[in-house]
Amino acid sequence: MIYLDYNATTPVEQEVRDAMLPWLGDQFGNPSSSHILGTAAKKAVEQAREQVAQLVDCMPSEIVFTSGGTESNNHAIRGLVFAARSRGNHIITSAIEHPAVLEVCKYLETQGSEISYLHVDANGLVCLASLKRLITSRTILVTIMHANNEVGTVEPLEEISAIARERGVTVHTDAAQSIGKIPVSVKSLGVDMLSMAGHKLYAPKGVGALYVREGIELEKLMFGAGHERGRRAGTEAVPSIVALGKACEIALKAREDKEQHFKKMRDLLEGKLQECFKGIVLNGHRDRRLPNTLNVSIPGVDASSLVAKVGAHLALSAGAACHSGSTEISYVLKAMGKTEAEGRSALRFSTGRMTTESDIAGAVEIIRSAIK
């Protein structure tokens, strides 16, 4: 299997697996216990908190461990809205957010919130002028993803945050796709909350984190004992949290080298595909995109059929899905103004740390052979 679907999930790094093992064996204590097993587990959790904080440039006390990106998004958005109801009920998001944001917003509409959806241009970038127009005295939250999971476009979060800050509006970003691929500093981005998911970062599934700037009040998402400084009830998943911490530590090391590797493999793939197929269309921004992400439409190709045909040998994603016998193109591509034909023929490739030049050559040959 040649794996070029790292935006969907990543394998667990060997160092990360090794870090987990003691906490799956003899070191099984509850971090809330006062005996030696409990204090050891507590120390491990706090070390992981420091590792996560270092990666995103914040204080350890501002990190809350969660079950993943979806919970982090729910906690941030719902928690802020319910805590700030007396100040307003207006949320601004974009039309290309992950369902873990869009579905929360749809739910909040049923609870009386007003949601504005920013349109994006043909490259997937939100319109800053529209953001300025949409903010009112009732706006309490702007939630815009850092980088899109399908096309890789990186949004201008620094500018978004500056606009919101002038009006006293809280900013949240879903950074699940950008963490570990490009530099992510909550201070540089100017955001108040940031979500991350372990399984996009070579850690296991089922663990994530939420950065909450000191001073931001959130209503609890889960109720129980006072874990995570009273922010998130439930006994901490020590093995997974340790794994996330180690993954963040690894991501911080030689970050530029990893970013260059992602880009080198992606650009090699794009070049070889262009050599093989005429009229390829790039979906997403040419320059402002994740270094590992390539979304292209190959004219005349049914991407869903192709992905199914090569699935035993090559892992990638299609830009359309089949529902009840009809093909529906991605809402992200639709929001970007892509035609039905472009959407149906869209393929997403995402490279990773383990990707090699031979993987790229093999992937192109598999695709070429399947299309032929």
VENURMO-V596466 format. One record per pair of residues at least 12 apart in sequence whose C-alpha atoms are under 7 Angstrom apart, sorted by the first residue. I is the first residue (numbers start at 1). GAP is how many residues later the second one is. Records with the same first field share a line. If there is no record, write none. Layout:
I->GAP / GAP
This chain:
1->311 / 312 / 313
2->311 / 312 / 313 / 357 / 361
3->311 / 312
4->311 / 312 / 345 / 346 / 347
5->310 / 311 / 312 / 344 / 345 / 346
6->344 / 345 / 346
7->142 / 170 / 193 / 343
9->190 / 191
10->189 / 190 / 191 / 192
11->191
12->190 / 191 / 192
13->189 / 190
16->187 / 227 / 230 / 231
17->226
19->223 / 224 / 227
20->219 / 220 / 222 / 223
23->215 / 216
24->215
29->12
41->197
44->198
45->193 / 196 / 197
48->193 / 194 / 197
49->14 / 196
51->194 / 197 / 198
52->193 / 196
55->193 / 197
56->128 / 129 / 130
57->128 / 129 / 130
58->128
62->149 / 150 / 151 / 152
63->146 / 147 / 148 / 149
64->145 / 146 / 147 / 164
65->143 / 144 / 145
66->141 / 142 / 143 / 144
67->139 / 140 / 141
68->128 / 129 / 130 / 138 / 139 / 140 / 141
69->107 / 126 / 127 / 128 / 139
70->30
72->123 / 137 / 138
73->27 / 28 / 101 / 122
74->30
75->146
76->117
79->139 / 140 / 141 / 142
80->137 / 138 / 139
82->137
83->134 / 135 / 136
87->51
88->50 / 51 / 52
89->24 / 25 / 49 / 50 / 51
90->23 / 24 / 25 / 48 / 49 / 50 / 51
91->23 / 24 / 25 / 48 / 49 / 50 / 51
92->23 / 24 / 25 / 49 / 50 / 51
93->23 / 24 / 25 / 49 / 50 / 51
94->23 / 24 / 25 / 50
95->22 / 23 / 24 / 240
96->236 / 239
97->48
118->12
120->215 / 216
121->215
122->214 / 215
123->161 / 162 / 213
124->29 / 160 / 161 / 212
125->28 / 30
126->29
128->32
132->31
139->30
140->29 / 30
141->28 / 29 / 30
142->28 / 29 / 30
143->28 / 29 / 30
144->28 / 29 / 30
145->28 / 29 / 30
146->27 / 28 / 29 / 32
147->28 / 30 / 31
149->28
150->198
151->132 / 133 / 142 / 143 / 144
152->132 / 137 / 138 / 141
153->131 / 132 / 135 / 136 / 137
154->134 / 135 / 136
157->32
158->31 / 32
161->29 / 30
170->22
171->20 / 21 / 22
172->19 / 20 / 21 / 22
173->20 / 21 / 22
174->20 / 21 / 22
175->19 / 20 / 21
176->19 / 20 / 21 / 24
177->23
180->21 / 71
181->78 / 109 / 110
182->77
192->20 / 21
193->17 / 18 / 19 / 20
194->16 / 17 / 18
195->14 / 15 / 16
196->12 / 13 / 14
197->12
198->46
201->46
202->45
203->40 / 41 / 44
204->36
207->33 / 34
220->12
258->95
259->32
262->29 / 30 / 89 / 90 / 91
263->28 / 29
265->86 / 92
266->26 / 27 / 28 / 85
269->91
272->92
273->91
279->20
280->16 / 17 / 18 / 19
281->15 / 16 / 17
282->13 / 14 / 15
283->12 / 13
292->58 / 59 / 60
293->56 / 57 / 58
294->54 / 55 / 56
295->51 / 52 / 53 / 54
296->50 / 51 / 52
297->45 / 48 / 49 / 50
298->47 / 48
299->46
300->45
301->44
302->42 / 43
303->15 / 41 / 42 / 43 / 44
304->14 / 16 / 17
314->49
316->32 / 33
317->30 / 31 / 32
318->28 / 29 / 30
319->24 / 25 / 27 / 28 / 29
320->23 / 24
329->14 / 15
330->13
